[in-house]
Amino acid sequence: LSKKRDPVTQTSFLAFINGCEAHKKLTNFWDAITNNVGVEFSTAARASSFLNQAFENDYPKLVRVFSDLLMQVEKLHKQTDPQSQTIPSFLLIEQKTETHPATHRQESLLKSLSQFEKVYISRSFSRLSDSVNQLFAAPSRSLPREDEL
């Protein structure tokens, strides 16, 4: 995109994408992509109990895959625009206040997997609670006597 130019205005396509109007278009596109990812994951999970169980049990692997995807996008951006040391503008979320820096679009992408995150966290918490409850369960045997110490 940095090498290609608009034939009418002679501006590079990358400069156009980083413009204000294009930023809104790319933000809408990114939102549509994350919504579609969420819909497709939930549809696939409803259609197949095996996929549902795989998505719920392997949630950390899904997060890693999505993080790797965004890292590849960032790496590709740095290759296409070596002067820029920043993340592409369409990968940033604008905060409500101007005092906080913008965060990555990773948050919005991971929101599409929130149903699997909730199940994974609740299962992890129940496994942890079960272990703690077993550890501190009322002892069925009495405390050791003095001569046993």
TIVEX-260661 format. One record per residue (C-alpha): residue number from 1; chain; x, y, z. Coordinates in Angstrom, 3 decimals, decimal comma, padded with zeros to 6 digits, always signed. Example, Ala and Ser with C-alpha at 12.3 -4.5 7.8 and 13.67 -1.06 7.14 Angstrom:
<pts>
{1; "A"; {+012,300; -004,500; +007,800}}
{2; "A"; {+013,670; -001,060; +007,140}}
</pts>
This chain:
<pts>
{1; "A"; {+000,000; +000,000; +000,000}}
{2; "A"; {+002,892; +002,354; +000,543}}
{3; "A"; {+004,116; +001,863; -003,053}}
{4; "A"; {+000,723; +002,095; -004,755}}
{5; "A"; {-000,626; +005,564; -005,471}}
{6; "A"; {-004,038; +006,966; -006,235}}
{7; "A"; {-003,982; +007,905; -009,935}}
{8; "A"; {-006,013; +011,086; -009,387}}
{9; "A"; {-004,437; +012,618; -006,279}}
{10; "A"; {-001,031; +010,872; -006,441}}
{11; "A"; {-001,149; +010,099; -002,708}}
{12; "A"; {-000,140; +006,672; -001,500}}
{13; "A"; {-002,905; +004,325; -000,442}}
{14; "A"; {-001,230; +003,937; +002,950}}
{15; "A"; {-001,428; +007,698; +003,534}}
{16; "A"; {-005,101; +007,581; +002,610}}
{17; "A"; {-005,737; +004,704; +005,030}}
{18; "A"; {-004,116; +006,622; +007,867}}
{19; "A"; {-006,401; +009,606; +007,147}}
{20; "A"; {-009,423; +010,435; +009,321}}
{21; "A"; {-012,161; +009,099; +007,041}}
{22; "A"; {-010,316; +005,902; +006,320}}
{23; "A"; {-009,707; +005,415; +010,029}}
{24; "A"; {-013,459; +005,324; +010,578}}
{25; "A"; {-013,905; +002,886; +007,699}}
{26; "A"; {-011,190; +000,601; +009,007}}
{27; "A"; {-012,582; +000,819; +012,520}}
{28; "A"; {-016,001; -000,214; +011,221}}
{29; "A"; {-014,374; -003,000; +009,209}}
{30; "A"; {-012,453; -004,237; +012,260}}
{31; "A"; {-015,630; -004,145; +014,375}}
{32; "A"; {-017,469; -006,138; +011,707}}
{33; "A"; {-014,652; -008,706; +011,628}}
{34; "A"; {-014,645; -009,141; +015,412}}
{35; "A"; {-018,440; -009,444; +015,469}}
{36; "A"; {-018,298; -012,063; +012,710}}
{37; "A"; {-015,617; -014,000; +014,565}}
{38; "A"; {-017,788; -014,033; +017,673}}
{39; "A"; {-020,885; -015,130; +015,749}}
{40; "A"; {-019,036; -017,879; +013,893}}
{41; "A"; {-017,382; -019,221; +017,044}}
{42; "A"; {-020,672; -019,309; +018,941}}
{43; "A"; {-022,511; -020,878; +015,979}}
{44; "A"; {-019,845; -023,555; +015,631}}
{45; "A"; {-019,927; -024,212; +019,385}}
{46; "A"; {-023,726; -024,605; +019,340}}
{47; "A"; {-023,583; -026,912; +016,332}}
{48; "A"; {-020,954; -029,264; +017,745}}
{49; "A"; {-020,520; -030,253; +021,362}}
{50; "A"; {-016,962; -031,361; +020,562}}
{51; "A"; {-016,051; -027,879; +019,287}}
{52; "A"; {-017,785; -026,269; +022,250}}
{53; "A"; {-015,758; -028,385; +024,666}}
{54; "A"; {-012,545; -027,722; +022,720}}
{55; "A"; {-013,129; -023,946; +022,711}}
{56; "A"; {-013,919; -023,925; +026,427}}
{57; "A"; {-011,052; -026,166; +027,541}}
{58; "A"; {-008,441; -024,663; +025,241}}
{59; "A"; {-009,348; -021,015; +025,729}}
{60; "A"; {-005,723; -020,012; +026,533}}
{61; "A"; {-004,622; -021,510; +023,208}}
{62; "A"; {-007,273; -019,472; +021,390}}
{63; "A"; {-006,018; -016,319; +023,074}}
{64; "A"; {-002,477; -017,165; +022,033}}
{65; "A"; {-003,593; -017,692; +018,413}}
{66; "A"; {-005,342; -014,315; +018,340}}
{67; "A"; {-002,345; -012,616; +019,950}}
{68; "A"; {-000,053; -014,166; +017,353}}
{69; "A"; {-002,373; -012,944; +014,607}}
{70; "A"; {-002,186; -009,367; +015,850}}
{71; "A"; {+001,580; -009,606; +016,262}}
{72; "A"; {+001,847; -010,720; +012,630}}
{73; "A"; {-000,297; -007,768; +011,532}}
{74; "A"; {+001,950; -005,416; +013,475}}
{75; "A"; {+005,088; -007,025; +012,013}}
{76; "A"; {+003,646; -006,745; +008,510}}
{77; "A"; {+002,843; -003,099; +009,127}}
{78; "A"; {+006,421; -002,421; +010,207}}
{79; "A"; {+007,713; -004,147; +007,060}}
{80; "A"; {+005,483; -002,133; +004,754}}
{81; "A"; {+006,128; +001,164; +006,529}}
{82; "A"; {+009,624; +000,955; +008,087}}
{83; "A"; {+009,664; +004,640; +009,083}}
{84; "A"; {+006,695; +004,135; +011,369}}
{85; "A"; {+007,406; +002,722; +014,795}}
{86; "A"; {+003,777; +002,838; +015,817}}
{87; "A"; {+000,974; +000,341; +015,561}}
{88; "A"; {-001,422; +000,871; +012,648}}
{89; "A"; {-004,136; +003,310; +013,563}}
{90; "A"; {-006,921; +000,867; +012,771}}
{91; "A"; {-005,595; -001,496; +015,446}}
{92; "A"; {-006,082; +001,084; +018,169}}
{93; "A"; {-009,142; +001,722; +020,288}}
{94; "A"; {-009,828; +005,310; +021,184}}
{95; "A"; {-010,321; +005,795; +024,890}}
{96; "A"; {-013,119; +007,872; +026,369}}
{97; "A"; {-010,630; +010,207; +027,974}}
{98; "A"; {-007,627; +011,690; +026,253}}
{99; "A"; {-005,356; +011,174; +029,251}}
{100; "A"; {-005,106; +007,414; +028,749}}
{101; "A"; {-003,167; +006,035; +025,802}}
{102; "A"; {-005,025; +003,992; +023,195}}
{103; "A"; {-005,082; +000,226; +023,637}}
{104; "A"; {-004,866; -002,499; +021,048}}
{105; "A"; {-007,782; -003,926; +019,134}}
{106; "A"; {-006,886; -007,204; +020,802}}
{107; "A"; {-009,407; -006,397; +023,516}}
{108; "A"; {-012,249; -006,160; +021,044}}
{109; "A"; {-011,115; -009,328; +019,313}}
{110; "A"; {-010,981; -011,204; +022,601}}
{111; "A"; {-014,463; -009,965; +023,515}}
{112; "A"; {-015,718; -012,173; +020,714}}
{113; "A"; {-014,452; -015,139; +022,741}}
{114; "A"; {-015,880; -013,949; +026,061}}
{115; "A"; {-018,408; -016,791; +026,379}}
{116; "A"; {-015,578; -019,335; +026,313}}
{117; "A"; {-013,526; -017,230; +028,727}}
{118; "A"; {-016,347; -017,232; +031,277}}
{119; "A"; {-016,732; -021,006; +031,143}}
{120; "A"; {-012,950; -021,544; +031,326}}
{121; "A"; {-012,612; -019,243; +034,330}}
{122; "A"; {-015,572; -020,783; +036,154}}
{123; "A"; {-014,201; -024,310; +035,592}}
{124; "A"; {-010,734; -023,252; +036,726}}
{125; "A"; {-012,198; -021,597; +039,802}}
{126; "A"; {-014,266; -024,676; +040,671}}
{127; "A"; {-011,201; -026,940; +040,312}}
{128; "A"; {-009,241; -024,610; +042,571}}
{129; "A"; {-012,078; -024,432; +045,084}}
{130; "A"; {-012,393; -028,221; +045,137}}
{131; "A"; {-008,691; -028,580; +045,875}}
{132; "A"; {-008,809; -025,995; +048,657}}
{133; "A"; {-011,932; -027,554; +050,144}}
{134; "A"; {-010,269; -030,974; +050,194}}
{135; "A"; {-007,232; -029,497; +051,867}}
{136; "A"; {-009,215; -027,796; +054,613}}
{137; "A"; {-011,986; -030,355; +054,955}}
{138; "A"; {-012,936; -031,407; +058,455}}
{139; "A"; {-010,444; -034,087; +059,443}}
{140; "A"; {-011,931; -037,501; +060,042}}
{141; "A"; {-009,083; -038,395; +062,347}}
{142; "A"; {-008,125; -036,743; +065,580}}
{143; "A"; {-005,088; -034,560; +066,169}}
{144; "A"; {-001,837; -036,313; +067,074}}
{145; "A"; {-001,205; -036,856; +070,756}}
{146; "A"; {+001,872; -035,661; +072,616}}
{147; "A"; {+003,547; -039,065; +072,609}}
{148; "A"; {+003,073; -039,291; +068,820}}
{149; "A"; {+004,954; -036,046; +068,247}}
</pts>
